[in-house]
Amino acid sequence: MEALEIMKQHRTYRNFDETYQLSEDELQKILQASRQAPSWMNGQMYSIIVVKDREIREKLVEMNPGNPHVLHSSVFLVFVADLKRTQKVADHYEMDYRIGEGLDPLITAVTDTALALENAVIATEALGLGSVVVGTIRKDVAEVSELLRLPDYVLPVAGLSIGKPNVEMRVKPRLPDQTVIHYDTYKDYDYSSIEEYDDTMEKFAEARETKLWSEKFADYFSNTPNKKVDEFLKQNKFFQS
């Protein structure tokens, strides 16, 4: 399938054939595609943890019981923002490593990580397989880090379950163009565009959605953000204490 068609047909899969084993060739093709993602200054400020061990995956599901596919998929990848590598470089040249003085290094590393993750998603779909991105690994970020034996300067960003889907999914509608695409300058839009999307998604009627799209995010952002991430970033030297 051509790349543009793959991206247009993207959908998330959460149910996988547990008897299907991803071949080593398929896995390496996905990892190679992921590693060829764009990267700021070619810094490649991420790492990929390939989790095959069943016991580790069981522990991850214990932390996130709403994501059983972490165990039932063929393989689970964890994408981490990795500033440990550049810390080694700084030590080698006996130079200061001042990433804790501002947000930009972290944003750069997370961006590199997200680009690598997206390449893995596209490669997975090009092989006729399916995946689901798992952002909730940050819910228990310190525990996940300990489980995967991550060093300081390394932040778990998201996981990726990969396998052979056994439940077909539909392509999910996206927000109206005018709410997302802006030419030359950011242009405000009427709230009716969001109401239009609420209506579209209500008609789409995905079983796992129990609220309007707008209500879901109003509720989500009315809660205090996950402070575990803040604490983890301070403890792991991303920020100065």
N, C-alpha and C positions, 0 to 999 in steps of 0.2 A: 504494500500500500504506500502511496506517495506521502511524503511528510505532511504536506498541507492537509490532505484528507484525514490523516491520522489525528492531527490536532483538532480539526473540525468535528471529528466523531468521538472526541474524548468523553469517557464516562467513568465513574468510580465503581469498582466492584468490591464487595465485602464478603462474598461467598465463593469459596474455592473448592475444587476437587482435591480432596485430601490424598488421593492415590497418585496424583500427578507429581512427578519429581522433575524439577527444573534441571536440565542437563548442565554440565560444567561449561559447555560451549555457549549455551544461552546466557548463563550467568556472566561469563567473561565478556560477551558482546554488550550486555547491559552496563557492566562496569566500565568498559572501554568508552562507550558512548557518553556515560556520565562524566568521565574524566576529561573529555574533550569540550566540555562546556566553557563558555566565555568566563574569563577570570580577570579581575583588576590587576594590571601590571604583570599578569601571568603568575600571581602570587599563590593561586590554588589553595586558599586558606580554608580548607575543609578536609575531613577524612570520612571514609565510609566504613562502618563496622558491619561485616557480613555475619549475621546471626543465624547459624544452623543448629546450634545446640538446643535440644528440646527443653532441657531444664531451665536454661536462661529464658527461653521464650515463654515457658509456663510462668516464671516469676514476673515477666513483663505483663502477662495477662492478669495475674493476681492484682497487680497495681492498676490495671485498666480493664476490668471485667467486661466493659462494653465493647471491647475490640478483640473478640475471640479469634479473628482471622490472623492475628499476630502469630498464633500457634498453628492454625490450620492451613495457612498459605505454604507455598513451596519454600520460600526463603523470606527472611525479614532483614531489611537493611536499615541501619540507623545512620543518618547524615548529621555530622557534627561540625560546627564552626571550630576551626583548629588554628589557634594562634600560638600553639606550643612550638611548632616548627620554626616560626620566625623568632621565637624566644631563644631557641637553640642557635640560630644564626647570630643574634645579638650577643649571646654569650661567647660565641666563637671569635667575634671581632672585638670583644671586650667593650661593648657599647651599651649605653643606657637603653632600657626597654620600657618606654613610657606610655604603653597603650592604656594604662589605667587613668590617664589624665583627661580623657574625652571619649565620646561615643563613636566617633568615626571609624576607628579600627574594628570595633564590634560590628557595626553596620556593614562594613566591607566584607568581613568574614561571613556574616549571615547571608549576604547577597550572593557571594561565591557558592555557599552551601546550597541555597535555594536553586541557583542555576544548574548545579550538578544534579540535584534532585529531579528537576523538570526534565533534563536530558534522559535520566533513567526511566521516567514515566513514558516518554515518547518511544524510547528503545523497546521497552516492555510491550507496548501496544503494537509496534512494528513487527514483533515476533508472534503476534496473535495471542498474547497473554493479557492479563489484567492486573490492576494494582489499586491500592488505596493508600493515600498519604495519611500518616498518623501524627498529628500535632500534639496529642495529649500526652506524649512521653514527657513533655515539660511539666506536667501536673505534679510528678514526683521526680523532679529533675536531679536532685541529689542522690536519691536511691538508684535511679537509672545509671547515673554516672558511676556510682560505686559498683553496681552490678557489672558494668562493662569495663571497669578498671580504667576509667578515663583520667588522664593527668590534669593538673591545673592548666588554665588557659584553653580549655576545651569545653564547648557548650553543646549538649544535645539539642538539635533544632527540630527534627522530625524523623519519623520512621516511614518505611515503605514496605507494605506487604505485597508480595508478587506471587502469582499463581495462575492456574487455569480456571477461569470463572465457570461456575455451574448454574448460575442464575443470570439471565439476561437483564441488562439495565438499559434504560432510555437515555438519550442525550438530554441533559438538563438545560432548560432555557437560561439565558444570561440576562443581566440588567439591560434596559434600553440604552441604545448607543449614546444618547445625549447625556446620560448620567456618568458615562465612563470616558468617552472620547472627546477631547478638546483640541481645537486647532489654534495654534500660536499662543493663546492665553487661556487660563482657566475661566470657564463661563458657567455661571450659576444656572440652575434649572428649577422648574416648578416641582413642588413635592408630588404633584399628580403623577409624575414619572415613576416615583417609587410606589405609589398606590397601584399604578398600572402593572408593575412587576409583582406586587402582592397578589393581584388578581391572576396573573399568568401562572404563578407558582401554586396558587390554590387550585387552579384547574389542572395543573400538572399532577397534583395529588400524589406526591411521593409519600409512601406509608410511614416513613420514619419522621416526617415533619408533622408536628402537632400544633404549630403556631404559624401565624403569618410571618413572612420573611422579615419584615420591619420589626415586628414585635419580638422576634427571636433575638435580634441584635440590640434592641432597646433594653431588653431584659439582661442580656449578657454584659453590656457595658455599664449597666447600673450597679453592677457588683464590683467590689474591690478587685483590682487585677491580682494575678497570681504572684504573691509576694515571695514565694519560694524561689522564683527565678531571680529576683532582685538579690536575695540573700546568697544564692548560689554564685552569682556574678561577682559579688564582693569577696566571698570566700575563695574564689578561684582566680583572683587577681585581675579580673576584667576591669574593675573599678578600684580606685584608692579608697580605703576605709576611712 
